[in-house]
Amino acid sequence: MSKEVEAIQTETELSVEQEKVDETPEETTKGLEDKKKDKPSTRNQNNEIKKLQDELDGIKTENETLKSQLKEYQTKITELEARQLEVEKQTAEHVATIQQKDVSLKLAEKGLGEFKEFFTNVEADKLDEQIQKFQHLVKQKEIDNSYKPTNHKQDDIYTQAKNKGDLKSMFGALLFNKN
């Protein structure tokens, strides 16, 4: 822009010089000829300014194109990140489902399928250990809950004497009540 201003100033100076030529022909003619010699260089400068301006316009256009591409890429990145989160969520759900099915299958193999709700958050590598502990507890409860006769008493001295037919021992047991 400053070169254009200089060119305008040069043209203004030339017009002022032209007026001087009209006043003093000999002195200003020499100055005018010098200015005319400079005029082609001013044209070259103007041409150079136009070239630079065209180059600048090309760079600005390229910059705008790159900015629009950047926005497109950022939009695509955002979409892909959202899709990635969705895929990760689905993958986690599938893994959880597979692990639960694996737990159910192992419990069914051990005959504990009806107890699968007690093994919901057990890791796969610790599942066998948990199943063994559970089976041990179940066996322990079965033993504790099995039939245990409560009327099983040892024969007392009176009953033993009665079975032998020993009256003397029977009376002694009744009198002294020794169990």
FENURMO-V36573 format. One record per backbone hydrogen bond with DSSP energy under -1.0 kcal/mol. NH is the residue of the N-H (numbers start at 1). CO is the residue of the C=O. Records with the same first field share a line. If there is no record, write none. Layout:
# FENURMO-V36573
NH=CO + CO
This chain:
# FENURMO-V36573
5=1
6=2
7=3
8=4
9=5
10=6
11=7
12=8
13=9
14=10
15=11
16=12
17=13
18=14
19=15
20=16
21=17
22=18
23=19
24=20
28=24
29=25
31=27
32=28
33=29
34=30
35=31
36=32
37=33
38=34
39=35
42=38
43=39
44=40
45=41
46=42
47=43
48=44
49=45
50=46
51=47
52=48
53=49
54=50
55=51
56=52
57=53
58=54
59=55
60=56
61=57
62=58
63=59
64=60
65=61
66=62
67=63
68=64
69=65
70=66
71=67
72=68
73=69
74=70
75=71
76=72
77=73
78=74
79=75
80=76
81=77
82=78
83=79
84=80
85=81
86=82
87=83
88=84
89=85
90=86
91=87
92=88
93=89
94=90
95=91
96=92
97=93
98=94
99=95
100=96
101=97
102=98
103=99
104=100
105=101
106=102
107=103
108=104
109=105
110=106
112=107
115=112
116=113
118=115
119=116
130=126
131=127
132=128
133=129
134=130
135=131
136=132
137=133
138=134
139=135
140=136
141=137
142=138
143=139
144=140
145=141
153=151
160=156
161=157
162=158
163=159
164=160
165=161
166=161
170=166
171=167
172=168
173=169
174=170
175=171
176=172
177=173
